[in-house]
Each structure stands twice: as C-alpha cells, then as structure tokens.
C-alpha cells in the first residue's frame, strides 16, 4: 500500500516545527509553496537544535579568542594549540531527548556523534567525557534510564576504542522526564593537518562514505527542539541506532585519507543528516551543491528524497574531494569495508539542488536559507529570588552529617558507573576517574599532558543563574588548575527549558552573562559548544516542568610535562592546608538540603579575582614541587573534600583547627568558592609563599592512620565512609 501524500501547507509546517511567521518566510524565499523535501530542509535547518534561533544573539557575547585558539565556534569542534606543533580538538554536545525515549541508543549515538565532530577535523580521538543528569532516585523511571544511558556510553566508547576518562552525575526531580546526556570528546592532531568544512572548487565531486542510509532518526533535530508529552515513546523512530564497530572503521579510513592531499572539505552527518552536512559545507564555501539521491547507499527499499535528506542514520560522512584523488579515496574506504559513493558535485548556482529518479525534489537558495534563518530576542523575566536562608535548627553532629552527605545522590561514589567504562584503553590515561580533579591524558609520543573536566552546579543556577554560570566556569578552571595544568579553553552545553517562557529565557541570558564574565576574568575562551532547549516534560497534572538550568562546562588544559601533575589522593605523613578564604556560606549547599531538607538562601558568591589569584598561586606551587596532592573545594565543602581525598588514598588524617569564628557546620560544609585543599611536605615554605602573595592559607591537619580524627576527638573511619559512599548506587541499581 502506498503512503498517503502529505499536503504542504501552514499546518504541516507547524507539525514540522515551523511557526506561522517562519512558514510565511519560507514562502517568500521560495516564491512558491515548497515541496515536501524543501519544507523538511527548512524545518530542520531552522530548528532550535540546528539554528540556535533563541540563543544565537546571546552566544555572540562569549569570548572566543586567545593566542592559543586556532579555531573557535563555527567549525565542527574547537581547536587549541598545545605545543610541539600539535593541537587539541574538542567539543561537547547533547543527546537529551533521544536518551529519554531510548536510553541505550540515545546515549550511545551521542558518543558516536561527538566522536565524528572531532575526527572529521583530522584528530585522532583520545578521550571521552560526559555530563549526566537524572531524575529523582525514587522515580520509577530513573533506574531504567540510568542503566541504559551508562551502558550506552560504555558500550559505544569501549567498542570504538576511546577511553572514557571523566564526567559528572547529578540527580534531581526536575530531570524525571527529561534526563540530560551531554557527551564530550577530545582528539589530537598536527596543526598543519586540520581539516575544515567549507566546500570549494566548482565541479569537485561530493562523496558519501560510511554506513548506508535508513529511516532511523528522521526529524531527530526537530524532535530535539520540542517539549515532550506523555506519549514520548511514540517518538522512538526519531532515535538513531549506532554501530561503534563501523565507527571505528570510519575513524581509521578517514584518518588514512587525511594523510593524503585528497580532501578539500569534510563534514560529519550529524543532526539533520545529509541536509545539514550539504547545506553547511556549501554555505560556508559560498558555492552551490547538487545531489543525486539515486546514488546514496540505502539499507531500506523505496526511500523517498525527503527520508534520505532528513535521515540521521549514524556513522556517515560527506566529503568534497579533488577529482584526481577520487579513485585513491575509493580504494581506502573499500579496504575498510565502508560504502563510498559519488552523490553529487559543487556548482556555481548558490543553490542546493536535490534530484531523485530524474526529478528535482528540492531547489533552495543557500544564502537566504542561512541568512534569513530566524533570530529571536525573546522576552526575559527574572527568576524568583530564593527564600532567605533563615534560622538553622541543627541537631545532627558533624560526624553524622558527613556520613549522610557521603551517601547522598550528588556525592556518593560513582564507581558503579566508572567500572563500566574502559578508562585506560590506548594506554595514555595517567589518572583514572576519581584519582584527580581532572582526567589526565598523555599525548602519545610526548610528555604533554591534557587535563579534562566537565562541571556545573544546577542548584546554584536555579537560585541565581548569573552566579551559577560563572561558578560552572570557575569550577572547571579550578579542577584543571588542581592538577597543575594550565586551563586553555571551554566547550559548553547549555541545557534549559522552553525559551518562549520569559523566566527560562532570563535564566539563559543570565547564565551566559555569568559564563562570559568568568571566561574573560580567567582567560578561558569558549571555542565550541551546543545549546539544548525545550528540556521540559508534561507532568501528571498536565503542566510542563523545566529541568534545572544546566549550563554544563567542558574544559581542557595542558601541561608540558605530564609527570609534574598531581592527583587528589592522601598519603601518610604530610600536612593539609586550605588555600582561599573560608566564610562559611551555607545557602543552596548540599549540607542544607540533605541535613535540614532546605533549598534556600543565595548560592555561594563567585569572586573571579580571588579565583584567578588563588588558582595561579596553586598552579605555581605545584610547578615548584611544594604541593603533593590537591583537591578543589566544591560540593559538600571542606570536610567532604577531606573525606574524598582520604578514601582515594586509603589514608586518614588528624584535624586540628582553632576557633574559626563561625558555627562548625558553616566551616566544615560551607561551599565557599576559590578554595583548594592541598597536601604538602613543605608546609612552612608553602605558608610563607602564600603570605608573600597575599593568599589566604590555613593549616588544618596532618595525614596518617585509617580514620579522620576531628578536633573534638570524634573518629570517622575510612571503612565507614566508604560503606556510606557506595550505598547509594548499590541501592539504586540493586547491586
């Protein structure tokens, strides 16, 4: 039976995600009613996921340049100079909506997509990271989603042979129906062998390589630009299916071809598939492109032009090659048992022309498709201010509080997750997850080390989006600094609710402004990123509920000699020193939430000048050999950081802190920023150096034994802490 013929009109445009005004603009550009394929191309290219129409005006305010930045936003991934003629290429992207519909494949194909963004620029991928947000632990769907997402990330990364070396995980009820799955990849390339996406050379052949095209993922970009409802399961056909073994072949084939002079331009087929890759390559090169879909390798019968152009089947690339190198390229891809097809050529028309079965299915001018894409300056409104902190009636001891915090969802050991990832494949991982504040990868054949991290504290962003945006950048900068590496650049993944709601748009704008100010103050430019909006779900009452504002930050740093990095594990017979001022800020802290059940007060304030001073000092002292281990102070505050370092090294400590002029809960669990806990064998020299630099520094104890001994004499054994820390995932995942 033949499929019913869709009638192209304003109503169908609305189904495809185009507003009434956007559809009218399409009619003006085309001068006629578009074909179904033309409508599909406009709908995906003008979707929030592809065009950033609600955020683009604000993203332009982020700093993107520095002497070490080779390529900033606009390419498939950001590129920075790491020395010795080498470059690090990295990016983070979301696969949120697919991971709710089909957790395993949603997460797996998120990894596959971000890998292609990196190796399409000529880099060999060397590390994966992720930033995950799940619903409340007691929600009936959470265990299923956690299990599927973690297996998907591990299954794809492990099979493709790229280590998963770091990441972060949060749980909150706002993510019940809309988990966030942000995948980051880092690769390394020679600076003189970086490949870009702008097509060039009229008449040059356009080549399709990789897997065959199927019907999976059609309208995935549009789906990722809409809210969910209770019928999300019906959207399963919009979720792609990945094959990491094919991706591995694709990586090797592309890198082999990149060692020749055959490639003029290259682009992966990610969101919007063949449409976005063809449109972006031709548009960036200011040329036209003509495709004959009869030649597209297909794995399903009777596929239409519309389906082929919008399919998001995985493991596919689009290239423009030199005509005299086509046979060489074909030999390479056939050797790796991958499809290779000449499906078109570049033209001087400035149009994308799609032919299928001797019929023109689409003929669209590229310039207005790009230049007239909607850019919205949506209304903003401030978020309600959090309730004041209020009186704190505490009847739980410091020791009991620590044990409860270590077992809570946001602080519990993530070893259940880490153990499913191969974090050492490739043999260049210096610190496995949990052994340092940032993952450390040695660049093969050198002593160069890359420090990698992902960070964000959504509860801070919900209370004050500006402070939360700044804090996310500052914490990423601290985590890299704590290893001894120099922070170089940021990739971001901005996850928010419906931007058509002024309060949500206000969060977006404030978070970006906070990020901007932090990046400027810390010389930490943004070189790539992704925006994921409409992360909302209809609850049981029919109300749309937004996720917590989550501007996730992925960051990269470099150190010339990887042997000079430090981890965060305690050893016996050292001293512990806190760098940075302790004020005892308890607003929005985990202690407040877990012990008193309150989410009130202002989040800890970010002093960017103090961040810069304290961080530069810590990095200098690591280089001078005065710091033997380092851990930034963030969630849970000082005592949680001490406990984490103790568990990591299986060594305890005795704490001896004089009267600090504040309630003990504020001292031990306050989440003041710009602070580090360091282990040193040269405390006198270090404290003198801090005094000379006007850096706050306080001796807090010495290491040894198998317990934390509090100033009160109370003893908390490492065994007890470890049991509490592992209990959360054991209970959640029933292991």
N, C-alpha and C positions, 0 to 999 in steps of 0.2 A: 504494500500500500504506500503511495507517495505521501510525503509530508505535506500538511496544509500550508498554503502560501501565506506568508506574513505580509500584511499591508503596511507599508512605510508611511507613517503619519505622526502627528504630535504625541498621540497616545503610546505608540510603540517606542518613540523616542524617550518618553517618560519611563517605560519599562526598562529601557537600556541605560537609565541614569541621567538623561539629559533633561534639564528644566525647560519650561516653555520658552524662555528667552534664549537659551542655548540652542534649542531646536530651530528657532527663528533665525539665529545667526548662521546655522548650517545652511538653511535655505538661501540666505543671502550670498554666502560664499560660493555655493554650488550653482546658483541661478536656476535651480530646478529641485524637484523632490529627489532626494538621494536614493540610490539603490540600497538594498538590504546590506550589502557588503560595505558600501560607503558610510551608511549610518553606523554600522558596527565599528568602523575605523574611527569615526569621530567620537563615538561614545567611550571607547577605551582610551584614546589619546587625551580626551578632555575629562576623564575620570579623576577623582581626587588622588587616586593611587599613582597615576602617571603624570598629572599636570601640576599637582600641588596648588590648586587654584585658591584654596583658602589660606595657605601658609606662605606662598612664594614671596609676597611683598615683605613679610617679616623676616624670612630666612636671609634676605639680602643684607640684613643688618649685622649678620655674624661675621667676625673677622676670618678671612680665608687665606691670607698671605703671610709669608715669613721667608727669610733667606733660604731655609731648608725645604720649603714647599716647592715641589716640581710641578705637580698638577693638583689643583683644588677641585671644588664641586663643578660638575658638568661632564666629567668623564665617568666611566663605569665605576671607578674607585679612586680614592685619593692616593697621591704618590709623594713620598718624602725622601730626602737624602739621608742615608745612614752611614755614609763614608765609604772609602775604598772603591768608589765608582759604582756602588750598589744603591738600590732604592727599596724601601718597604712600600707595598701597595696594599691598602686595606679599606674595608667598608663594613657597615652593619646594616641589615635590612630586616623587616618584619615579615612574619608569616602567621599573623594572629588569627584571622578569620578561618583560614583552612585548618588550623590546628585545633579549633573547637569542633569543626564539622567532622574531621577525620584526624585525630591526634597524631598517629604514627606517620602517615604520609604527609600531613601538613608540616610537621617538624622536619622530616627527612628532606622534603623538597625545598624547605627553607635553607637547609645546609647546602644542598646542591646548587641552588640559585646563587648564593653568595660566593661559593667557590668559583662559579663561572664569571662573576663580576671581576674577580681578581685575576684568574689565569687568562682571561681574554685580553688583558693588558700586557701579557708576556711574563707574568710572575709565576714561579712555582709556589703553590700554596704550602705554607709551613705550619699554620696553627689555626684552629677553630676555637671560638669562644661563644658564649650565649648569655642572654639575659632573659630570665623566665619569671612570669608572674602567674600564679594560680589562685583559684578561689579559696574560700574558707575550707580548712581541713575537714570540717564536719559536713560539707555539702556533698550530696550523694554522687555528683559527677566528678569531684576533684580527683579521687584516687584513679579513676579510669583515664582522665586527661593527663595527669602526671605520668602514669605508667606509659601511655602511648607516646607522649612527647619525648620523654627521656629515652625510650627505646628507639624512636625515630632518629633522634640526634646521634645516638651511639651507633645505631645500625648503619647509617649513611657514612658518618665520619670514619668509623672503624674500617668499613669495607673499602672506602676510597683511599685510605692510607694517609690521612691527615690527622695529627693528634688533636684532641680536644683538651685544651690546657687550662681553661678557666671559665669563670662566669659567675652569675649570682641568681638567687631564687628568693622570691617573696610570696607570701600568701595573704590574701585579703578578700573579704566577701564581695568587693566591687568587681572582682575578676571571675565571679562564679560562672557566668555565661559567656565570658569573653577573655580567655587566657591571652597573655602576651608572650609570643615566642619570637625573640629578636636574635638573629644569628650574625656572627661576626667572623670574618676570615682575614688572615694576613698572609701575604706572599712576598717573595723576594725576587728581584730582577736586576739585571745590569741596567744602569741608567741610559746606556746607548741602545738598548733593545726594548724600549717601551712602546707598546702598540696602542694607537688611538682609534676612535670610531668614525671620524669624518671621512666620508667616501670621496674619492677623487678619480678623475680620468674618464672622460666621456667614452662610452663604448666598452669600458672594462667589465669583465664578467662578474655577476653576483652569484656566489656559491653558497649552497646549503650543505651543512655537514652535521653528522651526529646520528641521533635516533630518528626513526620515522615519526610522522605526524599522525596523531589520533584525535579523538574528540574530547579527551580529558582536559580540564582547565578552561574550557570555553567560557568567556566572560568572567574569568577569575579576577581581573583587575577591577571590573565593575562591582563584583561581589564584595571585594575588599574595600569598596568606597561606600558601603551602605551599612545601616544598622541591621542587627539580627532580630528575628522574631522567634516564636516558639516552634516554627517549622524549619529550623535551621538544617535538620537532617536532609531535607529535600534538596539542599544545595550541594550534596556530595559530588554530583558530576562536575562541579566547578573546581574541585580539588585535584591537583595533578598527582600522578604516580611516578615515582622516581626509581632509577636503577643505578646505584652507586658504581657497579662494575663497568657499566657503559661510560659513566662519568670519568672513571679512571682512564679508560682508553682515550676518551676525548681530550683529557688533560695532556696525555703523552703525545697524541697526534698533533695537537695544536702547538705544543712546545717544540716538537720536532720541525714543524713547518716554520715556526717563528725563527728558527736558527738559519733559515734561508732568507732570500730577498723577495719572496713571493707575495707577501701580504701588503696590500695598500691600506685596508681598513678592516676592522673586525668588531663584531658586537654579539653578545650572547642573546638568545631569545628568552627573555625573562617574562615579566608581566606584559600581557598583550602580545606575546609571542612574535610571530613573523611581522605583525603590524608595527609594533614599536621598534623592532630592530631595523626594519627597512626605512621607516619614516625618520628615525633619529639619525641613521647613517647618512641618508641623502640630505636631510635638512641641515645637519652640521656642515656638510661639504658643499652646500648651496648648489646641488645638482638635482636632476630628476632620476627616477628609478622605474624600470618596467620589469614586472614579474610575470612569468607564465606558470601558473599553478599546475598545469599538466605535468610538470617535471618534478614537483615536490614529492619526495618519498612519503608514501602513505601506508599506514598499517590497517586502515579500515576502508571499506568499499563505499563508493558513491559519496565521498566527502564533497561538500559544496565549497565555493570560494569563501563564503562567509565563515564556515567552520575552519578552514585551513588558515585564514588570516588571523582568527581570534584564538585558535588553539594554544594552550600553554603546555603542551607536551614537553617533557624535560629532556635535558642532555642534547640540546641543539644550538648551533651557532650559525651566524650569517657572516660571510666574508666578501670583500672585494679583492680580487687577485690581479696581478699582472697577467695579461693574456699569454705571454710566453712561458709562464710558470704553472699553468693550469694542469698540464699532464703530470708534472712533478708533485703537485699537491694531491692529485687524484691517487697517485701511487702510494703516498704516505697514508692517506685515510683508508684506502682499501687494504693496506698492510695491517692496519689496526682494526679491520673488520667493521668499519663505520660507513654509513651512507655518505655519498659525495654526489652532488648534482648541481649542474649549472641551471639556475632557475630564472635568470634574467640578466640585465645589463644596465649600466648607468646611461642617462640621457641628458640632453641639454634643455629639456622642457620645463624643469622646475616642478613637475607633477609626479605623483605616484600613480602608475597605471597598472591595474591588475587584470590579467587575461586568464580565461579558463574555458576550455572547449571552444576555442575560436570566437569567444565573446568577451567584450570588455565589461568586466564586473565592477570596476571602480576606476575613476579618473579624478583625482583630487589635487588641487594646487597645494604644494607643501608649505609655502610661506604663510598663507593665512591659517592653515591648519595649526601651525606653531604660534605665529604672532598674534592671532586673534583668539587663542585659547583663553577661556575666562580667567581673570584675576580678580578675586573678591577682597574688598576691605570690609569684612563683616563687622557688625556692631559688637562692641565688647562691654562687659559689665564686671565690676569687681566681685570676687568671691566673698561670701560672708566671712567676717573675721572669726577666728576660733574663740570659743569661750575662754575666759581668763583661767589661769592655772588653778586658782582658788586654794583653799586650805587643804593641807595634805595630812590626813589622819593615818599614820602608819603603825601597824602592829606586827610587821614581819621583819625578822632580823636580816642583817646584811647577808649572812651566810645562806639563809633560806631564799632570799631574793635572788642571789647568784644562781643557785641550783635551778630555780624556776625559770630564770631567763635563759640559761643554757639549754633548757629543754623546749623552749618556745619555737614556734614555726619559723621565725625570722633569724634565729641564732643557732638552731640545732645543727649538728654535724650533717654535712651534705655528702658524706662518704657513700651512702647508698646510691647517689647519683654518679659521683665521680668514678666509682668502681665499674660502672657500665660503659665508661668512655676509655678508649685507649689513649692515654695522655703521653705516651713515650714513643710511639711508633715514629720512625725516622731517626731516632737516636740523638736528637738535638735538644730535648727538653732538659733544662737544668733544674728547675723546681717543679715538682708535681703539684696539683691543686692542694691548697691548704698549707704548703710549706713556705710560702712567701706571700706578700700582699699583692703582688702582680705575678703573673706567669712569666717565666724567663725562657726564651728560646735562643740557642746559639745559632748564628748564621753559619751554615755549613762551609767548611774550608777557611774560616776566620775565627778570631776571638771576639767578634762583635756580638753583643747580646741585645735582644729585643725584649722589652718589658711590656706586657699586655694586660689590660684590665677592662671590665665593664662595671659601671656604677650608676646608681640612682637611689634616692630615698623617697618613694612616692608619698609617704605620710607627711613629710615636710612640704612637698609640692602642693598637697591638698590644703594645708594650713596657710601657706604663703608661697605662691608659685614662683615669684621672683627669687626669694631666698632658696627655694628648692632647686631651681635651675642652676643658680650659682653654686650651691652646695654639691650638686652632682658633678660638675666640672672640677671643683676643688678636691673632692674625694678621689676622683680618678687621678688627678695630679699628685695627690699625697701617696696613693698606692704605688704609683710608679717611682716617686721620689724615695719611698721607704725601702726600695731595693737597691738604691744607689744610681739608678738610671736617670738620664735627663729626659723629662717629658717633652715630646715633639709636637704631637698633633692629636686631634679628636675626630672621631666619626660619631654621628648621633643618630638616634632613633626616637623620634618624638611620637609618643603614643597618647592620644587624647580621645575624648568623646566627640559628640556632634558639634562641629564648629558653627552650625547655624544657631546654636544656643549662645547668647551673649556671654553667659558666665563661663562656658567652656572656652569660647574664643578669647576671653580675658585671661584665662589660665595659659593658653598657648602663647599669647603675646608677652605676658609677664615672665613666663619661663624662658622664652627666647632672650628677653632682655637681661635676665639674670645670667644666662649662659654667655651672652655677649660680653658683659662686664667682666665675668670671671676669665674668659678666654683672653681678653685684652690684658687684664692685670697679670696673668700668668704666662704670657707669650705662648699661647696654646691654641693655635688656629684650628678651625673646623675645615677639613679637607674633603669630606664626603658625608653622606647620611641618607636618611629616609624619614618620611612622615607617614604615620598611620593614624587616620582619623575615623570617626564613627565607630569607635570601640564602645558600643553600648548594647545592652540586651534588654528585651522586654521581660519584666519580672512577672510573678504570678498575679499581680494586681493590674497588669497591663501597662505599667509605667516603664518608660525607658530609663535605665540606670547606667550612668557613665562609669568607666573604670577610673581609678585614681589617676590624676595627671602624672604621666610617667615619661619624662624626657631622659631616656637611657643614654648614657655616655660610654662609648668605647674609646679607648685611648692607647697610644703607643709611645714608648720612649726607647732610648738607645744608650748603650754604654760601650765604650771602645774595647774594654777587657772584661769579658763576662765573669772571669774568676774573681773580680772585685765586687760582685753583687752580694747582697746579704739576704737571708731568709728571715722568718719570724719565729724560729724555734729556740726555746731556752736551753742553755747548757749550765752545768754546775759551776759555782764559784765565780760568778760575775755580779755586777751591780746593775740595778734598774733605775733609770732616770726618765722622768717625763719632761718632754720639750713642749713648750707652749703654756699659755695661761689657763688655769682652771677656775671657772666662775661658778660652776655647778648648775648649768642650765638644764632644767627638767621638762620644759614644755615639749610635747609631742615625742617624748622618749619612749623607748621600749619598756623601761622600768615603770614609767607611769601607766602604760597600757596594760602590761602583764601583771603588775602587783596591785595597782589601785583600780584597774579597769576604766581608766580615763584617757580620752584622746583630746586633751585641752592644752591651752597655752600656745604661745608663739614658738616656732621651731628655733633651734639654736641659730644665732646670727652668724653670718659669714663675714669675717674681716679679711678682705682679699690682700691687704698689705701685710697683715700678720701671716697669712698663708704663704705669701711669697718669701718673706724674711725667714720664717721658721723652716720652710722646705728647703730653701737654698742652703741654710746652715746645716741641716741634716745631711743633705747630699754631699756637702763639702767634707763633713766629718767622716762619712762613710769612705770617701776617697782617701782621707788621711789615715784610715785604719783605726779610728777611735770608736767606731760602732761595730759591734759583732752580730747584732740582730736588731730588727726594727719592725714595728707594727703601728699603723696609724690608729688613732682613737676615733671610733665612729659609733655604730650601733652598740648600745649597752654600756658605753663609757669605759672608764679606766679598769675596773675590776674584771669586766668581761674580756678586755684585751689581755690582761694578765693571765686569766684562765685559759684563753685560746693559745697563748704562747706556751703555757705550762703543758697543756695537753699535746701540743705539736711536738715538743721536745721530751715529754715524759719526765720533766724536771720541775720541781716545785720552787717555792720562794718564801722568804720571810719578809713581811711588810712592816715598815716602821715609819709611820707618818705622824708628825707632830700635829698639834691643833691647827686646823686649816681655816677656822673661822666660818664654817658653814655646816649645815646638817650633813651627817655622814652619807645619806642616800644621794645627796647632790654631788658630793665629792667622788664617790665610787661609781655612780651610774649616770651622772650628767654627761650630755653628749656635746660638750663644747668642741668647736671646730679648731683647726690649725694645730692639732696636737699629735705627738708621736710618743710611743713607749719604746725606749731603746735599752739594749743590753750592752754593757761596756766593761772592759777590764782596766780602763784608764779613766775612772770617774773624776779624779781631781783635774786632770788635764782637760777633760771634756767640760766640766763645770766652769773652769776658768775661761775656756774658749767661749762658752755661752755668755758669760758675764761680759767679756770683751766685745761681743757682738750685740749686747743688749737683748739677748734672747732669754725668755723665762725658762728656767730649768730647775727641777726639784728631784732630789734623791728619794726614792720610795721604797727601796728594799734591796735584798741580795738573794741570789738564786741558790738552790740546793734542796735535797730531800725529795719526798714524794707527795708533798701537800703544799697548799697555800696556808701560811700561818698569818692570821690577821693581827693587827696591833692590839686587839682586845685579848689575844691568846687563842681565839677560836681557830680550829683546824678544819680545812676542807681538803679531803684527799683528791688526788688526780683521778683515782678509780671512781669515786663518787661523781665527780664532774663528768667523766667520760660516759658513765652509765646514763646520766641525765641527758647529755648531749645526743646520744644515739637513740634515745627512746622515741623521739618524735617520728622519724621515718619508719622505725620498726613497727610502731602502732599504725601509722597511716597506710603503709604498704603491706602490713601484716606479714612481716618477715621475722 
